[in-house]
Amino acid sequence: MTIDTNDLLNSILQSLERIDYIHPEEIPNIDLYMDQVTTFMETQLRSTKRYEQDKILTKTMINNYAKNHLLPPPVKKKYSKEHLLVLIFIYYFKNLLSIHDIETLLKPLTDTYFQTSDNFDLSAVYKEVCHLEKSRISSVQEDIKKLWNESSKSYQDAPSEDQEHLKLFAFICSLSFDVYIKKTIIEKMIDSFAEKTNDK
């Protein structure tokens, strides 16, 4: 691949290094009204937007999450720190999973850890997940490099003027296949989890 596409790879790898999350201590310990929730999420997750006009979270989204039992209802129209943690999980899951799958995944957490007085609460669950995800960035970068190198060796017999585009296509297909396989595994695990929960 040409130097331009190598620059693209380097840009992708560098962007992965900059991936961060909303730290629990950054979440207000006071209850917030709807407008304050959407403003907070927009500010904190702005870097995850693909296009500037994209909305992180809207009032309609939040109302739908509550209506579909993904999010516990607000108390006197106010949302707690735990509400915000659940909304962050929903934000990341919704690009990959159905509303039903997200509900199946989150309901046991909200039933057990939402606004509990125990030391191990929803913040502790959130912190552990964030720690695990941050620790995986270097291995994800290595996987991406490997896929990139494999794709750069493809289509050797194609017309020279088409090779760069075809190699990029191969790279995107490899990434997509990876996502597809992982999504299939996630769905199977959620189905299994749902069956066990229903058997109780």
C-alpha atoms as a printed R data frame, in Angstrom:
    type eleno elety resid chain resno       x       y       z
1   ATOM     1    CA   MET     A     1   0.000   0.000   0.000
2   ATOM     2    CA   THR     A     2   1.122   3.571  -0.614
3   ATOM     3    CA   ILE     A     3   2.491   5.979   1.962
4   ATOM     4    CA   ASP     A     4  -0.934   7.682   2.156
5   ATOM     5    CA   THR     A     5  -2.626   4.488   3.308
6   ATOM     6    CA   ASN     A     6   0.201   3.810   5.743
7   ATOM     7    CA   ASP     A     7  -0.456   7.272   7.131
8   ATOM     8    CA   LEU     A     8  -4.080   6.238   7.471
9   ATOM     9    CA   LEU     A     9  -3.082   3.176   9.501
10  ATOM    10    CA   ASN     A    10  -0.863   5.273  11.769
11  ATOM    11    CA   SER     A    11  -3.700   7.736  12.273
12  ATOM    12    CA   ILE     A    12  -6.064   4.877  13.230
13  ATOM    13    CA   LEU     A    13  -3.565   3.419  15.695
14  ATOM    14    CA   GLN     A    14  -2.901   6.811  17.255
15  ATOM    15    CA   SER     A    15  -6.628   7.471  17.624
16  ATOM    16    CA   LEU     A    16  -6.943   4.212  19.572
17  ATOM    17    CA   GLU     A    17  -4.328   5.470  22.029
18  ATOM    18    CA   ARG     A    18  -6.481   8.521  22.668
19  ATOM    19    CA   ILE     A    19  -9.592   6.507  23.490
20  ATOM    20    CA   ASP     A    20 -10.751   7.345  26.963
21  ATOM    21    CA   TYR     A    21 -13.876   6.929  29.037
22  ATOM    22    CA   ILE     A    22 -15.917   9.014  31.413
23  ATOM    23    CA   HIS     A    23 -14.290   8.486  34.783
24  ATOM    24    CA   PRO     A    24 -16.733   7.864  37.640
25  ATOM    25    CA   GLU     A    25 -15.314  10.799  39.580
26  ATOM    26    CA   GLU     A    26 -16.189  13.077  36.627
27  ATOM    27    CA   ILE     A    27 -19.863  12.216  36.998
28  ATOM    28    CA   PRO     A    28 -21.700  14.674  39.250
29  ATOM    29    CA   ASN     A    29 -22.751  13.330  42.631
30  ATOM    30    CA   ILE     A    30 -25.863  15.471  42.509
31  ATOM    31    CA   ASP     A    31 -29.044  14.541  40.686
32  ATOM    32    CA   LEU     A    32 -29.532  16.199  37.305
33  ATOM    33    CA   TYR     A    33 -32.498  17.320  35.258
34  ATOM    34    CA   MET     A    34 -32.920  16.009  31.710
35  ATOM    35    CA   ASP     A    35 -31.271  19.045  30.042
36  ATOM    36    CA   GLN     A    36 -28.276  18.744  32.346
37  ATOM    37    CA   VAL     A    37 -27.959  15.030  31.531
38  ATOM    38    CA   THR     A    38 -27.930  15.593  27.762
39  ATOM    39    CA   THR     A    39 -25.451  18.485  28.122
40  ATOM    40    CA   PHE     A    40 -23.131  16.390  30.308
41  ATOM    41    CA   MET     A    41 -23.189  13.426  27.923
42  ATOM    42    CA   GLU     A    42 -22.693  15.656  24.876
43  ATOM    43    CA   THR     A    43 -19.670  17.315  26.482
44  ATOM    44    CA   GLN     A    44 -18.068  14.140  27.778
45  ATOM    45    CA   LEU     A    45 -18.619  11.966  24.690
46  ATOM    46    CA   ARG     A    46 -18.143  14.583  21.979
47  ATOM    47    CA   SER     A    47 -14.923  12.914  20.776
48  ATOM    48    CA   THR     A    48 -16.821   9.699  19.927
49  ATOM    49    CA   LYS     A    49 -19.023  11.403  17.326
50  ATOM    50    CA   ARG     A    50 -18.414  10.569  13.687
51  ATOM    51    CA   TYR     A    51 -20.021  13.777  12.413
52  ATOM    52    CA   GLU     A    52 -20.280  17.080  14.235
53  ATOM    53    CA   GLN     A    53 -24.080  17.168  13.823
54  ATOM    54    CA   ASP     A    54 -24.534  13.737  15.432
55  ATOM    55    CA   LYS     A    55 -26.396  13.701  18.734
56  ATOM    56    CA   ILE     A    56 -24.954  11.738  21.648
57  ATOM    57    CA   LEU     A    57 -28.206  11.600  23.569
58  ATOM    58    CA   THR     A    58 -31.576  13.298  23.211
59  ATOM    59    CA   LYS     A    59 -34.576  13.668  25.500
60  ATOM    60    CA   THR     A    60 -36.519  11.328  23.232
61  ATOM    61    CA   MET     A    61 -33.810   8.661  23.483
62  ATOM    62    CA   ILE     A    62 -33.757   8.863  27.280
63  ATOM    63    CA   ASN     A    63 -37.563   8.664  27.476
64  ATOM    64    CA   ASN     A    64 -37.537   5.645  25.159
65  ATOM    65    CA   TYR     A    65 -34.881   3.905  27.253
66  ATOM    66    CA   ALA     A    66 -37.007   4.367  30.366
67  ATOM    67    CA   LYS     A    67 -40.158   3.244  28.514
68  ATOM    68    CA   ASN     A    68 -38.351   0.111  27.284
69  ATOM    69    CA   HIS     A    69 -37.043  -0.658  30.799
70  ATOM    70    CA   LEU     A    70 -33.393  -0.113  29.886
71  ATOM    71    CA   LEU     A    71 -33.167   2.770  32.311
72  ATOM    72    CA   PRO     A    72 -34.796   2.991  35.745
73  ATOM    73    CA   PRO     A    73 -37.259   5.905  35.885
74  ATOM    74    CA   PRO     A    74 -36.036   9.256  37.197
75  ATOM    75    CA   VAL     A    75 -36.975  10.381  40.683
76  ATOM    76    CA   LYS     A    76 -38.948  13.641  40.614
77  ATOM    77    CA   LYS     A    77 -37.665  14.226  37.072
78  ATOM    78    CA   LYS     A    78 -34.054  13.972  38.246
79  ATOM    79    CA   TYR     A    79 -31.353  11.517  37.200
80  ATOM    80    CA   SER     A    80 -28.709  10.180  39.590
81  ATOM    81    CA   LYS     A    81 -25.084   9.224  39.026
82  ATOM    82    CA   GLU     A    82 -26.270   5.634  38.565
83  ATOM    83    CA   HIS     A    83 -28.657   6.748  35.820
84  ATOM    84    CA   LEU     A    84 -25.713   8.327  34.008
85  ATOM    85    CA   LEU     A    85 -23.638   5.148  34.316
86  ATOM    86    CA   VAL     A    86 -26.477   3.116  32.791
87  ATOM    87    CA   LEU     A    87 -26.828   5.677  29.986
88  ATOM    88    CA   ILE     A    88 -23.106   5.390  29.212
89  ATOM    89    CA   PHE     A    89 -23.423   1.605  28.904
90  ATOM    90    CA   ILE     A    90 -26.481   2.029  26.662
91  ATOM    91    CA   TYR     A    91 -24.650   4.552  24.487
92  ATOM    92    CA   TYR     A    92 -21.879   2.094  23.675
93  ATOM    93    CA   PHE     A    93 -24.108  -0.973  23.352
94  ATOM    94    CA   LYS     A    94 -26.740   0.610  21.099
95  ATOM    95    CA   ASN     A    95 -24.455   0.652  18.062
96  ATOM    96    CA   LEU     A    96 -24.058  -3.093  18.294
97  ATOM    97    CA   LEU     A    97 -27.021  -4.654  20.084
98  ATOM    98    CA   SER     A    98 -30.810  -4.541  19.913
99  ATOM    99    CA   ILE     A    99 -32.826  -2.764  22.604
100 ATOM   100    CA   HIS     A   100 -34.023  -6.171  23.832
101 ATOM   101    CA   ASP     A   101 -30.461  -7.497  24.124
102 ATOM   102    CA   ILE     A   102 -29.338  -4.393  26.006
103 ATOM   103    CA   GLU     A   103 -32.251  -4.786  28.420
104 ATOM   104    CA   THR     A   104 -31.366  -8.464  28.966
105 ATOM   105    CA   LEU     A   105 -27.767  -7.510  29.666
106 ATOM   106    CA   LEU     A   106 -28.381  -4.503  31.924
107 ATOM   107    CA   LYS     A   107 -31.461  -5.517  33.906
108 ATOM   108    CA   PRO     A   108 -29.623  -7.844  36.333
109 ATOM   109    CA   LEU     A   109 -27.094  -5.060  36.948
110 ATOM   110    CA   THR     A   110 -29.712  -2.396  37.616
111 ATOM   111    CA   ASP     A   111 -31.778  -4.820  39.727
112 ATOM   112    CA   THR     A   112 -28.767  -5.664  41.902
113 ATOM   113    CA   TYR     A   113 -26.493  -2.618  41.925
114 ATOM   114    CA   PHE     A   114 -28.641   0.419  41.100
115 ATOM   115    CA   GLN     A   115 -28.622   2.829  44.060
116 ATOM   116    CA   THR     A   116 -27.498   0.172  46.525
117 ATOM   117    CA   SER     A   117 -25.924   1.063  49.847
118 ATOM   118    CA   ASP     A   118 -23.327  -1.717  49.476
119 ATOM   119    CA   ASN     A   119 -19.667  -0.925  48.827
120 ATOM   120    CA   PHE     A   120 -19.846  -2.825  45.541
121 ATOM   121    CA   ASP     A   121 -22.235  -0.746  43.464
122 ATOM   122    CA   LEU     A   122 -22.805   0.290  39.858
123 ATOM   123    CA   SER     A   123 -19.760   2.590  40.010
124 ATOM   124    CA   ALA     A   124 -17.598  -0.406  40.948
125 ATOM   125    CA   VAL     A   125 -19.018  -2.411  38.022
126 ATOM   126    CA   TYR     A   126 -18.338   0.500  35.678
127 ATOM   127    CA   LYS     A   127 -14.778   1.073  36.939
128 ATOM   128    CA   GLU     A   128 -13.838  -2.581  36.426
129 ATOM   129    CA   VAL     A   129 -15.166  -2.644  32.859
130 ATOM   130    CA   CYS     A   130 -13.292   0.560  31.986
131 ATOM   131    CA   HIS     A   131 -10.064  -0.841  33.434
132 ATOM   132    CA   LEU     A   132 -10.416  -4.009  31.349
133 ATOM   133    CA   GLU     A   133 -11.142  -2.060  28.169
134 ATOM   134    CA   LYS     A   134  -8.221   0.341  28.570
135 ATOM   135    CA   SER     A   135  -5.857  -2.583  29.180
136 ATOM   136    CA   ARG     A   136  -6.837  -4.093  25.809
137 ATOM   137    CA   ILE     A   137  -5.931  -1.166  23.573
138 ATOM   138    CA   SER     A   138  -2.390  -2.350  22.784
139 ATOM   139    CA   SER     A   139  -3.584  -5.846  21.850
140 ATOM   140    CA   VAL     A   140  -6.310  -4.350  19.629
141 ATOM   141    CA   GLN     A   141  -3.662  -2.228  17.914
142 ATOM   142    CA   GLU     A   142  -1.577  -5.346  17.250
143 ATOM   143    CA   ASP     A   143  -4.608  -7.155  15.800
144 ATOM   144    CA   ILE     A   144  -5.302  -4.210  13.492
145 ATOM   145    CA   LYS     A   145  -1.677  -4.131  12.320
146 ATOM   146    CA   LYS     A   146  -1.840  -7.839  11.552
147 ATOM   147    CA   LEU     A   147  -5.044  -7.472   9.522
148 ATOM   148    CA   TRP     A   148  -3.539  -4.479   7.714
149 ATOM   149    CA   ASN     A   149  -0.386  -6.410   6.785
150 ATOM   150    CA   GLU     A   150  -2.404  -9.401   5.583
151 ATOM   151    CA   SER     A   151  -4.644  -7.143   3.492
152 ATOM   152    CA   SER     A   152  -1.635  -5.362   1.974
153 ATOM   153    CA   LYS     A   153  -0.519  -8.694   0.506
154 ATOM   154    CA   SER     A   154  -3.871  -9.406  -1.139
155 ATOM   155    CA   TYR     A   155  -4.918  -8.847  -4.762
156 ATOM   156    CA   GLN     A   156  -1.401  -9.199  -6.154
157 ATOM   157    CA   ASP     A   157  -2.860 -10.315  -9.506
158 ATOM   158    CA   ALA     A   158  -5.335  -7.439  -9.808
159 ATOM   159    CA   PRO     A   159  -4.674  -4.530 -12.205
160 ATOM   160    CA   SER     A   160  -2.100  -2.238 -10.585
161 ATOM   161    CA   GLU     A   161  -4.382   0.794 -10.753
162 ATOM   162    CA   ASP     A   162  -7.032  -1.077  -8.711
163 ATOM   163    CA   GLN     A   163  -4.825  -2.699  -6.099
164 ATOM   164    CA   GLU     A   164  -4.838   0.085  -3.522
165 ATOM   165    CA   HIS     A   165  -8.628   0.285  -3.447
166 ATOM   166    CA   LEU     A   166  -8.985  -3.523  -3.359
167 ATOM   167    CA   LYS     A   167  -6.482  -3.836  -0.505
168 ATOM   168    CA   LEU     A   168  -8.389  -1.240   1.504
169 ATOM   169    CA   PHE     A   169 -11.591  -3.139   0.687
170 ATOM   170    CA   ALA     A   170  -9.979  -6.354   1.957
171 ATOM   171    CA   PHE     A   171  -8.926  -4.599   5.163
172 ATOM   172    CA   ILE     A   172 -12.446  -3.275   5.786
173 ATOM   173    CA   CYS     A   173 -13.902  -6.727   5.053
174 ATOM   174    CA   SER     A   174 -11.493  -8.299   7.564
175 ATOM   175    CA   LEU     A   175 -12.478  -5.792  10.242
176 ATOM   176    CA   SER     A   176 -16.166  -6.302   9.434
177 ATOM   177    CA   PHE     A   177 -15.818 -10.070   9.674
178 ATOM   178    CA   ASP     A   178 -14.159  -9.650  13.055
179 ATOM   179    CA   VAL     A   179 -17.082  -7.491  14.244
180 ATOM   180    CA   TYR     A   180 -19.608  -9.964  12.806
181 ATOM   181    CA   ILE     A   181 -18.025 -12.939  14.601
182 ATOM   182    CA   LYS     A   182 -17.833 -11.088  17.917
183 ATOM   183    CA   LYS     A   183 -21.408  -9.810  17.560
184 ATOM   184    CA   THR     A   184 -22.599 -13.381  16.919
185 ATOM   185    CA   ILE     A   185 -20.768 -14.586  20.042
186 ATOM   186    CA   ILE     A   186 -22.238 -11.741  22.112
187 ATOM   187    CA   GLU     A   187 -25.771 -12.540  20.931
188 ATOM   188    CA   LYS     A   188 -25.366 -16.234  21.714
189 ATOM   189    CA   MET     A   189 -24.081 -15.412  25.196
190 ATOM   190    CA   ILE     A   190 -26.978 -13.020  25.825
191 ATOM   191    CA   ASP     A   191 -29.480 -15.677  24.645
192 ATOM   192    CA   SER     A   192 -27.886 -18.218  26.976
193 ATOM   193    CA   PHE     A   193 -27.896 -15.702  29.797
194 ATOM   194    CA   ALA     A   194 -31.578 -14.904  29.183
195 ATOM   195    CA   GLU     A   195 -32.500 -18.612  29.248
196 ATOM   196    CA   LYS     A   196 -30.749 -19.122  32.594
197 ATOM   197    CA   THR     A   197 -32.417 -16.023  34.029
198 ATOM   198    CA   ASN     A   198 -35.868 -17.206  32.876
199 ATOM   199    CA   ASP     A   199 -35.290 -20.650  34.392
200 ATOM   200    CA   LYS     A   200 -34.827 -19.178  37.855
